[in-house]
Amino acid sequence: MLENRLILAIETSCDETAAAVYSPLKGILSNELFSQVKIHEKYGGVVPEMASRSHIEKINLIVQQALTKANVSLDDISAIAVTNKPGLPGSLLVGVCFAKALALAKNIPIMGINHLEGHAFSSFLDGQPPFPHLCITASGGHTSLYVIYSFGDYQVIGQTLDDAAGEAFDKIAKVLGLEYPGGPLIEKLAQQVNFEDFYSYPRGATSGLDFSFSGLKTAIIYDLARRELYDLKTRKLSDAMTAQEQARVASSLLVCMRDIFIKKISLARQQYPNIKALSFVGGVACNKFLKKALNEYCQQNKLSFFSPAPQFCTDNAAMIALVGNYKFQQGHIDTLMLDIF
């Protein structure tokens, strides 16, 4: 029965070990997470082997914490939802194997969940976007544009052809000598110069709905090299790079990213005129400047705007539980032969 159904979700697609318990009537009962940022920051990015090893060490603890926080036991769980694509193979395997073991031991259904579908519907964790609506998912690994028609019914109408938006932030942050992850530091620097556009970086080479950020990254690097602020051979900043200049580059990058998103949204609305709202999700949606800019665009164009709380923007198991719930309701169940990808 609906009132008795509980979904346990597990998310290990990259460097976050996460688990959550979801009730169709009460919503998210728990949402636990262990972040590996401290493990990877000294390497300037995620080290896959270290990520999977950390998942092995933490997954049982995190799942137990999720159950305890929800005040339930495994005997109360109706089904298990687990991220099985896309992501780092080693990381995905840890979560999928653990989930399959639990499903087998308790003889309950299991459902493989697409990580990106989790992000695409994450705005429903604390909001009710109308159908149909546009959704931008932007993170370190993916940037996509969707039309969301209903639960489980969506269409990818644009995606990145190279670097993702979050990846571009991290790479430029590294060029500027900033720590990992770079996105929050880029925004902090840009705020110091009032989010002005100093260098008018290229707004992307694609004319359709797809994204391209590799050219933007290259343009910034070569502009810095031209102004003798960055050495292409040694890949190091010159002594002439100042904190003020770092802030100007960061601000110009952020404004450029805003313009790219708005350009794609405007083009999508021409092709899909029945759109009623926009949702902005994924790790990049934690960026307050971008969130405010997209919200203002929606207000000017009479669209509703939705973006989940930061805890639901970054990788989390709550969004996997939400998708798992409606898949379970629709009868989309997998077998224990479930694999990654």
C-alpha positions in Angstrom: 0.0 0.0 0.0 1.1 3.6 -0.7 1.2 4.6 3.0 3.5 1.7 3.8 5.9 2.0 0.9 9.5 3.1 1.7 12.3 3.5 -0.8 16.0 3.2 0.2 18.3 4.9 -2.3 22.0 4.6 -2.8 24.1 7.1 -4.8 27.9 6.5 -5.5 28.3 7.7 -9.1 31.4 9.8 -8.4 32.9 11.0 -5.1 29.9 11.3 -2.8 28.7 8.3 -0.8 25.0 8.9 -0.2 21.9 7.2 1.0 18.3 8.3 1.6 14.9 7.0 2.6 11.8 8.2 0.9 8.1 8.0 1.7 5.4 8.8 -0.9 3.3 10.4 1.8 6.0 12.1 3.9 8.7 12.8 1.4 12.4 12.5 2.3 12.8 10.9 5.7 16.6 11.0 5.6 19.4 12.1 3.3 22.9 11.2 4.4 26.1 11.9 2.6 29.9 11.5 3.0 31.8 13.9 0.8 35.3 13.1 -0.5 36.3 16.7 -1.3 39.0 16.6 1.4 40.4 13.4 -0.1 40.7 14.7 -3.7 41.3 18.5 -3.2 45.1 18.1 -3.1 45.0 16.4 -6.5 42.9 19.1 -8.1 40.2 16.7 -9.1 38.6 13.3 -8.4 41.0 10.3 -8.4 38.8 7.4 -9.5 40.7 4.6 -7.6 40.6 6.6 -4.4 36.9 7.4 -4.9 35.9 3.8 -5.2 38.0 2.8 -2.2 36.4 5.4 -0.1 32.9 4.2 -1.2 33.8 0.7 0.0 34.9 2.1 3.4 31.8 4.3 3.9 28.8 2.8 2.2 27.6 0.5 5.0 27.9 3.3 7.5 26.1 5.8 5.4 23.2 3.4 4.6 22.9 2.6 8.3 22.8 6.3 9.1 20.1 6.9 6.6 17.9 4.1 8.1 18.5 5.3 11.6 17.7 8.9 10.8 14.5 7.8 9.1 13.7 5.6 12.2 13.3 2.5 10.1 15.1 -0.8 9.5 15.8 -2.8 6.4 12.7 -4.9 7.2 10.6 -1.8 6.6 12.0 -1.0 3.1 9.8 -1.9 0.1 12.4 -1.4 -2.7 16.0 -0.2 -3.3 16.9 2.4 -5.9 20.6 2.7 -6.9 22.4 4.8 -9.3 23.8 2.6 -12.1 24.7 5.2 -14.8 26.5 7.4 -15.7 29.5 7.8 -13.6 32.9 6.4 -12.6 32.8 2.6 -13.2 34.5 1.7 -9.9 32.3 4.0 -7.9 29.1 2.8 -9.6 30.0 -0.8 -9.0 30.3 -0.3 -5.2 26.8 1.1 -5.0 25.2 -1.4 -7.3 26.8 -4.4 -5.7 25.9 -3.3 -2.2 22.3 -2.6 -3.3 22.0 -6.0 -5.0 23.2 -7.7 -1.9 20.6 -6.0 0.2 17.8 -6.7 -2.3 18.8 -10.4 -2.4 19.1 -10.7 1.4 15.7 -9.0 2.0 14.0 -10.3 -1.2 12.8 -6.9 -2.3 12.8 -5.2 -5.7 15.7 -3.2 -7.1 15.7 -0.4 -9.6 18.7 1.1 -11.5 18.4 4.9 -11.7 20.1 7.2 -14.2 22.0 9.8 -12.2 21.1 12.5 -14.7 17.4 11.7 -14.4 17.8 12.1 -10.7 19.1 15.6 -11.2 16.4 16.4 -13.8 13.6 15.7 -11.3 15.4 17.0 -8.2 13.4 20.2 -8.2 10.4 18.2 -7.1 12.1 17.5 -3.8 11.1 20.9 -2.5 8.8 22.3 -5.3 6.1 21.4 -7.8 7.2 22.6 -11.3 4.3 22.4 -13.8 4.5 20.3 -16.9 5.9 20.8 -19.4 8.9 22.7 -18.3 12.6 23.2 -19.4 15.3 21.9 -17.2 19.0 22.8 -17.2 21.2 20.3 -15.5 24.7 21.6 -14.9 27.4 19.9 -12.9 31.1 19.0 -13.1 30.4 16.0 -15.3 27.4 16.9 -17.4 25.4 19.9 -18.8 22.1 19.1 -20.5 18.9 20.8 -21.5 15.6 18.8 -21.1 11.9 19.2 -21.8 10.2 17.5 -18.9 6.7 16.3 -19.8 5.8 14.3 -16.8 7.4 11.9 -14.2 9.6 9.6 -16.2 8.7 11.3 -19.5 11.4 13.7 -20.7 13.4 14.6 -23.8 17.1 15.6 -24.0 17.1 18.5 -26.4 20.7 19.7 -25.8 23.9 18.6 -24.1 27.5 19.5 -23.9 29.7 18.5 -26.8 32.8 18.7 -24.8 33.5 20.1 -21.3 30.6 20.5 -18.8 29.9 23.8 -17.1 31.2 22.8 -13.8 34.3 21.3 -15.4 35.0 24.6 -17.1 34.8 26.3 -13.7 37.2 23.8 -12.2 39.7 24.0 -15.0 39.8 27.8 -15.2 40.1 27.9 -11.4 43.1 25.6 -11.6 44.6 27.9 -14.3 44.1 30.8 -11.9 45.9 29.0 -9.1 42.7 28.3 -7.1 41.9 25.2 -5.1 39.5 22.4 -6.0 36.5 22.6 -6.3 36.7 25.8 -8.3 33.1 26.8 -8.7 32.5 28.4 -5.3 35.8 30.3 -5.5 35.0 31.6 -9.0 31.8 33.1 -7.7 33.5 34.6 -4.6 36.1 36.3 -6.7 33.5 37.6 -9.2 31.5 39.1 -6.4 34.5 41.3 -5.5 34.2 43.1 -8.8 30.4 43.2 -8.9 30.0 40.5 -11.6 31.1 42.7 -14.4 32.2 41.5 -17.9 35.7 42.7 -18.5 36.8 40.6 -21.4 33.8 39.5 -23.4 34.8 35.9 -23.8 33.2 33.9 -26.6 29.6 32.7 -25.8 30.0 29.2 -27.4 30.4 28.0 -30.9 27.2 26.0 -31.3 24.2 27.5 -32.9 21.7 24.9 -31.8 20.7 23.8 -28.3 23.9 21.9 -27.5 26.5 23.4 -25.3 30.3 23.8 -25.8 32.6 25.1 -23.1 35.9 23.8 -24.3 36.4 26.8 -26.6 35.6 29.2 -23.7 38.2 27.5 -21.6 40.8 27.7 -24.4 40.0 31.4 -25.1 40.6 32.4 -21.5 43.9 30.5 -21.4 45.2 32.0 -24.6 44.0 35.5 -23.6 46.0 35.2 -20.3 49.0 33.9 -22.3 48.7 36.9 -24.8 48.8 39.3 -21.9 51.8 37.4 -20.4 49.9 36.4 -17.3 50.1 32.6 -18.0 52.9 30.5 -19.5 51.6 27.9 -21.9 54.7 25.8 -21.7 55.1 25.5 -18.0 51.3 25.9 -17.3 52.0 28.3 -14.6 50.8 31.9 -13.8 53.3 34.6 -14.1 54.3 36.9 -11.3 52.3 39.7 -13.0 49.0 38.0 -12.2 47.3 40.0 -9.4 44.3 39.1 -7.2 42.4 41.9 -9.0 43.1 40.3 -12.3 42.0 36.9 -11.0 38.7 38.4 -9.9 38.2 40.0 -13.4 38.8 36.8 -15.2 36.4 34.9 -12.8 33.7 37.5 -13.2 34.0 37.6 -17.0 33.7 33.8 -17.0 30.7 33.8 -14.8 28.9 36.4 -16.9 29.7 34.5 -20.0 28.2 31.3 -18.5 25.0 33.2 -17.7 24.7 34.5 -21.2 25.2 31.0 -22.7 22.5 29.5 -20.5 20.0 32.3 -21.3 20.7 32.1 -25.0 19.9 28.3 -25.0 16.8 28.8 -22.9 15.5 31.5 -25.3 16.2 29.3 -28.3 14.5 26.3 -26.7 11.4 28.4 -25.9 11.0 29.3 -29.6 11.1 25.6 -30.5 8.9 24.5 -27.5 6.3 27.4 -27.1 4.2 25.5 -24.5 6.9 25.6 -21.8 5.5 26.9 -18.5 8.6 27.0 -16.3 12.3 26.5 -16.0 14.2 24.4 -13.4 17.9 24.8 -12.8 19.5 21.8 -11.1 22.9 20.1 -10.6 26.0 21.3 -8.7 26.4 24.5 -10.7 22.8 25.5 -9.5 24.4 26.2 -6.1 25.9 29.3 -7.8 23.8 32.2 -6.4 24.7 34.6 -9.3 23.5 32.2 -12.0 20.4 31.2 -10.0 19.4 34.8 -9.6 20.1 35.6 -13.2 17.9 32.8 -14.5 15.2 33.7 -12.0 15.2 37.3 -13.3 15.0 36.0 -16.8 11.9 33.9 -15.9 10.3 36.9 -14.2 10.8 39.0 -17.3 9.4 36.3 -19.5 6.5 35.2 -17.3 7.9 31.8 -16.5 7.9 30.1 -13.2 11.4 29.3 -11.9 12.5 26.3 -9.7 15.8 25.4 -8.3 16.2 23.0 -5.4 18.0 23.7 -2.1 21.8 23.3 -2.4 21.8 20.0 -0.6 19.7 18.6 -3.5 21.8 20.3 -6.2 25.0 18.5 -5.5 25.1 14.7 -5.8 22.7 13.2 -3.3 20.5 10.1 -2.8 17.3 12.0 -2.2 16.9 12.6 -5.9 17.6 8.9 -6.6 14.9 7.9 -4.1 12.4 10.3 -5.7 12.9 8.8 -9.1 13.0 5.3 -7.7 9.6 5.9 -6.1 7.8 6.8 -9.3 9.6 4.0 -11.2 8.4 1.6 -8.6 4.9 3.0 -8.9 5.1 2.5 -12.7 6.3 -1.0 -12.3 9.8 -0.4 -13.8 11.7 -3.0 -11.8 15.1 -4.5 -12.5 16.4 -7.9 -11.8 19.6 -8.9 -9.9 21.3 -8.9 -13.2 21.4 -5.1 -13.0 24.7 -3.8 -14.2 26.3 -0.4 -14.6 25.8 1.6 -17.8 
